[in-house]
Amino acid sequence: MAIEARELKKSYDDFSVSLSLEVAEGETLALVGPSGSGKTTVINMIAGLARPDSGKVIINGEDVSALPPWKRNISLVFQDLALFPHLDVGGNIAYGLSIRRVPKRERLRIIEETLNIVRLPGYASRRIQTLSGGERQRVALARSLASSPRALLLDEPFSSLDLPLRKEMRREFLEIRKRAKFGSRLHTQPCIFVTHDREEAAILGDKVALMAEGRIIEMGTGKDLFLAPKTEFAARFFGAGIVLSQSVFPEAAPLLFENVSPGKKLFIPHDAMSLEEQREPGWKSIGAYCVDSFFNGPNLVAKLSLREDPQTDNSFEVIAGPRTKPPASGNLVRIWIDPSLVRIVE
């Protein structure tokens, strides 16, 4: 099974979405981007909750563009989960099965199987109001799996959770996907996971698609988008390094990247910069002025400027270990850079 969106387009008064994407069977595509970039509109078009102006939605080779949502057999998990408070856990999981008139014995078997997959065995008779936030998340996932959907869509399902629980649910989601793959009745559906969290996208997505202003700006693995972005937008969004114009330090630019065209910018990953002298072959050093430094918990962050009079467009931050001695403000320091990791971004 696979999800394919072919040239989907949707326009509103002052905003439009236009893209194509494909998700293979068993694959999770993390659709990430800032608020208002069009992520929810995309999954609503795939689910049938919003009609595209043009384009097609293909599920497992079938064009479902003209089908209403309930005939597409796609499960959608919303941010608010939309669990029914008047039903117990088993009733929530079996709700869609009841509508489809699946026999009671089969419903009970599916409830038990999906609860085992999400690690909530024996919870069928529990009331929704008695569950923790993480347990509700898992019930919502169990309900989405119960109907054996052809595709699974999740719209920022963990965004309302506090950070520790959110991290726990990311691990649970990966485990649930793995357990579903080996279920006796279930298969691993193609999945689109919508998030605005760059870390979450990299952890959960086999592929990551970065959206802005209704378009996919860049697509690749999370590691590629973090460490080797092709666009300035991706480099700044994922924040794994700094972006500098060669005009800011024209004398040093040739040391870092040969034949940089005018107007291009350089992306330097944080792990390609160091305040400590590097004796490994290939590392180059340039001078910079210390503007400020502070500890963010696990690291020392040194704010530097390539000019003695720091301005917004020429200052940047270098991440160092927590035991690194902070440079004094105003001092000229040497920073070491590995040119082999520097990239040109558009």
N, C-alpha and C positions, 0 to 999 in steps of 0.2 A: 504494500500500500504506500501511497505517497500523496502529498499535497502539492498542487501546482497552481500558482496564481499567474495568469498570463495577461500582462499589460492591463492590470486593473487600474481604473481611474474613477475618482469621485471628487466632485467639486462642490464647494459651499460658497457663500458670498465672497469671502476674502481668503479662502484656503482651498488647496487641492491636494489630492494624493494620487500619485502615479508610480507604479512599480510592478516588477515581476519577481517571483521567488519560487523556489522549489525545496521541499523537505522530503527526504527519503524515508522509507519504512524504518522504524526504530530510531530515527534521528530526532534530536531536539534542536530547533533553531531558536536562539535567543534574539528577540527583536527588541533592541535597546535604543534609547534616545531621550532627549530632554522632554519635559512635559509639553504637549501641544505639537509634537512632531508627526502625529498621525498614526501611532501604533495601534490604538484601540480601533480606529476606523478600519484598519487593515483586517484585523481578526473579525470584526463585525461583518465585513464583506464576505470573508471566507465562510463564516458561520451562517450567513443568510439574514442577519439582523439589519443589514444595510445593503441596499441595492446599488451596485456600481453603475456609473454612467456608461462604461464600456469595459470590455475585457471578459475573461473567463476564469472560473474556479473549477479545477479538475481534481477529483478525488479518486485515487486508484484507477486512473484512466477514464473515469466517467465525468462528463460535463454536468456539474450540478448547479450551474449558474441560475437556472430558471426554477430550481426547487425551493420550496419554503424551508425554514430552518429544521422543522421536525422531520422532514424527509431526507435530510442530508446525513443523519446518524453521526453528528459531530458533537462531542462533549465540550462545553465551555464552562470554565471555572472563573467566576468573577472575584473581584477584590473583596466584596462583602459576603462572598460564599453562597448567599441566598439559600441557606438551609431552612427547612420548615420547622418552626419551634413546636408546633402541635403534634409532630410525629417523632417517634423515637429514632435511634440511629438506624436500625434496620428498615424502618419505614421510609426514611430519607433515601437510603441507598436503593431501595426497591421501587421508588416512586415511578420512575420511567418504565420499569418492567411491568408494573401493575397496569399502566396505561396501555401497554402493548399486550396485555392479557397473558403474560407468561404464567404458566401453572405455578401454584403455591410451592410445591415441593422444589421446583427448579429455582424459584425466587430465594427460598431459604438457603439452597446450596450456594447460589451466587453471592448472597450476603455474607455467608461464612467465608467463602473463598476470598472475596475482596477485603474483608476485615483482616484476614491473615496477611494479605499482601501489604496492607498499610500498618501492620503491627498493632491492631486493636482487636485481638480475638476475645470473644465473649462480650463485646460491647453492644450487641444488637438491641438489647432492651433498655439501654441507657438513654436518658432524656438529653436533648441537645443543651439545655440550660445548665447541666451538671458538668459539661466538658470544658477543659482548658482551651486556650486559643489554639495551641498546637494540635490538640485532639480534633477540634473542629476542622482544621485545615485537612487533616487526614481523612476525616469522614467525607469532606467535599471531594477529595481525590478518589476515594472509594466509590462514591456515587458516579463520578465521571467515568470510571472504569467498568461499572456494573453492566452497562448496556453494550459492552464490547464495541465501542465506537470506532469509526474508520479514521478519526483524527481527534487529537486532544489539543485544545486551545486554553491557555491560562493567561488571564489579564491581571498582572501584578497581584497575585494571590497572597504574597507574604508582606506586602507594603505596610499593613496596619500592625504588624507584630514588632515587639521591641527587638533590639539588635541580637541579644543572645539567642532568643527563640527563633529569630529569622535565620541565623546561621545554622541552628539545629534543623530547621525545616528544609534548608537547602540540601543537607546531607540525607535527610529522610526522602526527599524527592528523588534524588539519584538512586537510592536503595529501592524505592518503590518501582521506579522504571526498570531496574534490573530484575526485581522479583516478578514483575508482571510479564517479563519476557519469557520466563520459564514456567508460567502458570499453565495449568492443564487446559484451560479454556481461553485464556487471554493471550493476546499477542502484544508486542510493543508497537503502539501506534506512532505515526509521525506526530510530532508535537511542536507547537509554537508557544514559547514562553515570553510574554511581554513584561518588560521591566525598565525602569529608568536607572537601575543600579548597575554600574559598570562591573563591579566585582561579581555580582550575582550572575550577570550575563556570561562572564568568562568561566565561572564554575559550572553552570548548568547547561550551557550551549555547546553542542558538538560543532555548530557553526554559530557565528554572531553576525547579525546584520544591524548596522548603525544607521538610524534614520534621523533626518532633519528636514523640516519644512515639507513633509509629505513625500520625501524621496529617500531611497537607500543610498547613502553616501559611500559606504564601503562595507564589504563583506569578507569574512575569513574566519580563521580560528581565533579564539580569545587571545592566545599567545601572540599571534601575528598582529592583531590590532593594538595590543598593548606595546609590543616591543619593536614592531616594524610597520607603523602606519604609513599609508601612502598619501593621506590628506592632512592638512593642518587641523581641520575640524576634528578628525579622529584622534590625532596626537593630543590635542588639548582636552578632548572629552575624556579619554582614558587616563590621561595624566601620569603616564609612566616615564615622562622625561620633559625636557624643555624644548620650546620652539624659538629659534632666533633667526632674524634676517642676517644675511652675510654683510649687509651694509652697516650693521651695528659694530662689527669687528672685522673690517676688510683685511687687515694685516694677518689675522689669525685664521680666517676662513680657509685659505689654501692648505693650511696644515691639517685641517679636519676633513676636507672633501675637495678633490681636484675638479676643476672645470665646472664650478657652480654657475649656472646661468643667472644673469641679473634678474632680480625680483623673486628668485626662489628662496625658500627658507630651509633651515637645517633642523632636524629633529635629533636631539641627543638624549638617549635613555639615561635615567638616573644611575643605572649600574655601569654606565660608560664614563662616569665622572667621579673624581675622587679628590679629597683634600690631602690625602697621603701620597707621598712620592711613589710612583709606580716604576719599577725597574724591568717589568716585562717588555719584550720587544714590541715596538709599534706605538706605545703610548706617547702622546705629546703634551706639553704643558704650555699654558698661557697665563697671563697675569690678570687679576681682577681685584676690585676693591670690595672690602667687606662693608655691607650696609648695616646688617644686623644678624643675629643668630638666636635660636631658641630651641628648646627641646619639645617635641610633640608627643613624648612618651617613649616609644622604642627607638627614636632616632634624634640626632642633632640636625637641625635644618639651618643652613647658612644662606642668607640672602646676599647675593653678590651683584656687582655691577662691573661692566667692562669699561666704564668711564668713571672718572673721579667724581663727576657730578651725576649721581644716579637719576635716571628717568624711568618712567613706567616701561618704555619700549626696550630698555637695555638691561634691566635687572632680571635676575633669575635665581632659582633656589637649587642648592646642591644638598643632597641627602647624604649624611655620614653616620657612622656608628655612634651609639650613645656615649661611648668613652672617648670620642675624639675631642681634643681640646678646642673650645670655641675660639675662632679668630677674633681679634679686637676690632671693633667698629672703626672704619676709616683706614685700616691697614691694607697695604697691597699684599695679596697672597697669591700663591701658585695653585692652579687647579689642573689636574691631569685628566686627559681625555683619550679614550680609545677610538681612533678614527674609523676602525673597521665596523663599529656599531652605529656610526652616524648615518642618517638617511636624509634624502631630499624629500620634502613634502610639498604638495601643490596647494 
